[in-house]
Amino acid sequence: MSVPNFWGFCGDLVLCFLKGIFGTGEFEMMDGYQFEIEMGVRDYECDMQGIVNNSVYQNYLEHARHEFLKVVGADFGEYAKKGINLVVVRAELDYRFSLQSGDRFAVGLNLARESVLRFAFYQDIFRLPCRKPVLRAKIIGTALNGSGRPEIPAALVSLLDGGAGEAVEETKE
């Protein structure tokens, strides 16, 4: 009679658990982006370990979203002046590789409708020139009217319903 390999079974469970938390190490970039912008890491964005602080990546993602909206005629600042606030309601970020001071990188994004009142930016950050994957994010947003209620402006509805389907020329900073 054979005895089940209890420790082997436990090891497999632990491995599955860790893969569930940390992923398999595979990271596929999106094939095409509606918008892409190049940037560089500045010294003050790095922490004591010499790498970009995790919170700074959200600034990179936000800057790319704002630049994209400007390019497609949906200026974030202009909406705010009109009492329409575009807000993030959820942010999912998967970190894969750390950037360091002086690194050049790009942020690519695609915009998609998530529901009647929500939209999503699917964003990747990758190091240049090799395009090594750094981060993948899904940012869910909505628009709030002057009363604080969700309401997507007509121009954004048009953008979400196909107006941003073509790639926008790359911007360098």
C-alpha positions as CSV (number, residue, x, y, z in Angstrom):
1,M,0.0,0.0,0.0
2,S,1.4,3.4,-0.9
3,V,1.3,6.3,1.4
4,P,0.2,9.6,-0.1
5,N,3.0,12.2,-0.3
6,F,1.5,14.6,2.2
7,W,4.4,17.1,2.0
8,G,4.4,17.0,-1.8
9,F,0.7,17.8,-1.7
10,C,1.2,20.6,0.7
11,G,4.0,22.0,-1.4
12,D,1.7,22.0,-4.5
13,L,-0.9,23.9,-2.5
14,V,1.6,26.4,-1.4
15,L,2.9,26.9,-4.9
16,C,-0.7,27.4,-6.2
17,F,-1.4,29.9,-3.4
18,L,1.8,31.8,-4.2
19,K,1.0,31.8,-8.0
20,G,-2.5,33.2,-7.1
21,I,-0.9,36.0,-5.2
22,F,2.1,36.8,-7.3
23,G,1.0,35.5,-10.7
24,T,2.9,33.2,-12.9
25,G,5.5,35.7,-14.0
26,E,3.9,36.0,-17.4
27,F,3.1,39.5,-18.5
28,E,1.6,40.2,-21.9
29,M,1.6,43.7,-23.1
30,M,-1.5,44.9,-25.1
31,D,-1.0,44.7,-28.8
32,G,-1.9,48.3,-29.7
33,Y,-2.6,51.5,-27.7
34,Q,-4.9,54.3,-28.5
35,F,-2.3,56.6,-26.9
36,E,1.3,56.3,-25.8
37,I,3.5,58.9,-24.1
38,E,7.2,58.8,-23.2
39,M,8.6,60.1,-19.9
40,G,11.7,59.9,-17.8
41,V,12.3,59.0,-14.1
42,R,13.5,62.0,-12.0
43,D,15.8,61.6,-9.0
44,Y,13.3,62.7,-6.4
45,E,10.8,60.0,-7.5
46,C,13.0,57.3,-6.1
47,D,13.0,56.0,-2.6
48,M,15.9,54.8,-0.3
49,Q,16.2,51.6,-2.3
50,G,17.0,53.6,-5.4
51,I,13.9,52.6,-7.3
52,V,10.7,54.6,-8.2
53,N,8.4,54.7,-5.2
54,N,5.2,52.6,-5.8
55,S,2.9,55.7,-5.4
56,V,4.7,57.6,-8.2
57,Y,3.5,55.1,-10.8
58,Q,0.0,56.4,-10.2
59,N,1.2,59.9,-11.1
60,Y,2.7,58.5,-14.4
61,L,-0.6,56.8,-15.2
62,E,-2.6,59.9,-14.3
63,H,-0.4,62.2,-16.5
64,A,-0.9,59.8,-19.4
65,R,-4.7,59.8,-19.0
66,H,-4.8,63.6,-18.8
67,E,-2.6,64.0,-21.9
68,F,-4.7,61.5,-23.8
69,L,-7.9,63.3,-22.9
70,K,-6.4,66.6,-24.1
71,V,-5.3,65.1,-27.4
72,V,-8.8,63.7,-28.1
73,G,-10.5,67.0,-27.2
74,A,-11.8,66.1,-23.7
75,D,-9.6,68.3,-21.6
76,F,-9.7,67.3,-17.9
77,G,-9.2,70.9,-16.7
78,E,-11.9,72.3,-18.9
79,Y,-14.4,69.7,-17.6
80,A,-13.5,70.7,-14.0
81,K,-14.1,74.4,-14.9
82,K,-17.6,73.4,-16.1
83,G,-18.4,71.6,-12.8
84,I,-17.9,68.1,-14.3
85,N,-15.4,66.1,-12.3
86,L,-13.7,63.0,-13.8
87,V,-12.9,60.8,-10.9
88,V,-11.1,57.5,-10.3
89,V,-13.3,55.0,-8.4
90,R,-11.0,52.0,-8.5
91,A,-7.3,51.4,-9.3
92,E,-5.8,48.0,-9.9
93,L,-2.0,47.9,-10.4
94,D,0.2,44.9,-11.0
95,Y,3.9,45.8,-10.5
96,R,6.4,43.7,-12.5
97,F,9.7,45.6,-12.6
98,S,11.1,48.7,-10.9
99,L,12.3,51.8,-12.7
100,Q,15.4,53.7,-11.5
101,S,16.5,57.3,-11.8
102,G,17.3,58.3,-15.3
103,D,15.3,55.4,-16.9
104,R,13.2,56.3,-19.9
105,F,9.8,54.7,-20.1
106,A,6.5,54.9,-21.9
107,V,2.9,54.6,-20.8
108,G,0.4,53.1,-23.2
109,L,-3.4,53.2,-22.7
110,N,-6.7,52.1,-24.1
111,L,-10.0,53.5,-23.1
112,A,-13.1,51.3,-22.9
113,R,-16.7,51.6,-21.5
114,E,-17.2,49.4,-18.4
115,S,-20.9,50.3,-17.9
116,V,-23.4,53.0,-18.5
117,L,-21.7,55.2,-15.9
118,R,-18.2,53.9,-15.8
119,F,-15.2,53.8,-18.1
120,A,-11.8,52.0,-17.8
121,F,-8.3,53.0,-18.8
122,Y,-6.2,49.9,-19.4
123,Q,-2.6,51.1,-19.1
124,D,0.9,49.6,-19.3
125,I,4.2,51.1,-18.3
126,F,7.3,49.7,-20.0
127,R,11.0,50.6,-19.8
128,L,12.6,52.0,-23.0
129,P,14.2,51.2,-25.3
130,C,13.7,47.5,-24.7
131,R,10.0,47.8,-23.8
132,K,10.4,45.7,-20.7
133,P,7.1,45.4,-18.8
134,V,7.1,47.5,-15.6
135,L,3.4,47.8,-14.6
136,R,-0.1,46.9,-15.8
137,A,-3.1,48.9,-14.5
138,K,-6.8,49.0,-14.9
139,I,-8.2,52.4,-13.7
140,I,-12.0,52.7,-13.4
141,G,-13.5,56.1,-13.5
142,T,-16.7,58.0,-13.8
143,A,-17.9,61.6,-14.2
144,L,-19.7,63.5,-11.5
145,N,-22.0,66.5,-12.4
146,G,-22.3,69.7,-10.3
147,S,-24.7,67.8,-7.9
148,G,-22.1,65.1,-7.3
149,R,-24.2,62.5,-9.2
150,P,-22.7,60.2,-11.9
151,E,-23.3,61.6,-15.4
152,I,-21.1,61.0,-18.4
153,P,-20.9,64.1,-20.6
154,A,-22.0,63.7,-24.3
155,A,-18.5,64.2,-25.6
156,L,-17.1,61.4,-23.4
157,V,-20.0,59.1,-24.4
158,S,-19.1,59.7,-28.0
159,L,-15.4,58.9,-27.2
160,L,-16.4,55.8,-25.3
161,D,-18.7,54.6,-28.1
162,G,-16.0,54.5,-30.7
163,G,-14.6,58.0,-31.1
164,A,-11.2,57.0,-29.6
165,G,-10.8,53.8,-31.5
166,E,-7.9,55.0,-33.6
167,A,-4.4,55.4,-32.3
168,V,-3.3,58.9,-31.3
169,E,0.1,60.1,-32.2
170,E,2.8,59.4,-29.6
171,T,3.9,62.3,-27.4
172,K,7.4,62.7,-25.9
173,E,8.3,64.6,-22.8
